[in-house]
Amino acid sequence: MLHYIIRRLLIFIPFLALISIVSFTIIQLPPGDYVDTYVQNLQQQGGTVNAQERAAIEKQYGLDEPFPVQYGVWMGHVLRGDFGNSFLYDRPVADILAERVPRTMAIALAAILLTWLIAIPIGILSARRQYSVWDHAFTFLSFLGLAIPGFLLALVLMYVVYDKTGWLVTGINSPEYRSAPWSVGKAVDMLKNLWLPLVVLAVTSAAGVSRVLRASLLDELKKQYVTTARAKGLPEGKLILRYPVRVALNPLISTIGWMLPAVVGGEVVVSKVLNLPTTGPVLLDAILSQDMYLTGALVMMLSALTVAGTLLSDILLAVLDPRIRYE
């Protein structure tokens, strides 16, 4: 196992280098660049930019250089750990990431934990009580959760909360606490607002996870080793949790590789609706404005999360299932 982990870590660096080339190339593919977006926005506000001013702006941002030179400059910043300067926010990209990524990771990990706390008991109960009233009820709720978009659920819950309590649940903190120093009141206010995005992210994810676990557990319950364990008199609850559930969790563990980046960067619309200070809205704005340094840094971060999550899922699979070995 140790050799496998070392080998995967050694592959990690050239893999990220290849991703940086591909992502930087894709960012450059759309016609125009950040200066075109900047000039267009300025003209919509009634301003004008002549050719000399445009050339000066392109030189300021290094956009007058050919593609290999731009990539080399960006990689120089990446190797120094600062990722360059964001065109859109006129701030170092590293400062934006340091501000947004910890909040995003905290919300993402809490949402994943809540998803599993909801989905695993539902999946086990549905499999053990197949075609019962509980199974049909959870099946209906799961299909409903899969059918309802996350942003729509967020809008409905926001309306219900505001209508019943008068709370305007948007953002991590209420307006009066956003610039205030940390205190007990600010922490309570954060918890009052944070439950809504966690519920939205967990409910929309738990619907699919519970169906996967149900199908996997039903397949395991029909196998010979479960029948043999029952014949030996092993208590049903202990039997289910020790053997088939442990194996049925494999599909859930194997999805960690894509679940982390999906929750961190995929819920852009939900983050926009709830006004969450996460990386999703920043990535969307950076793409729309063609801010190549900020977009490249966020794509690299999501790629690193995917690789790290895949490695973590492989290790956990080997720990949970003794049949899996990587020698």
ABEGO torsion letter per residue (X at the ends): XAAAAAAAAAAAAAAAAAAAAAAAAAAAABBEBAAAAAAAAAAAAGBBBBAAAAAAAAAAAGAABBAAAAAAAAAAAAAAGAGEBBAAAGBBAAAAAAAAAAAAAAAAAAAAAAAAAAAAAAAAAAAABBGBAAAAAAAAAAAAAAABBAAAAAAAAAAAAAAAAGBBBBEABBAAAAABBBBAAAAAAAAAAAAAAAAAAAAAAAAAAAAAAAAAAAAAAABAAAAAAAAAGBBAAAAAAAAAAAAAAAAAAAAAAAAAAAAAAABAAAAAAAGBBBAAAAAAAAAAAGBAAAAAAAAAAAAAAAAAAAAAAAAAAAAABAABBAX
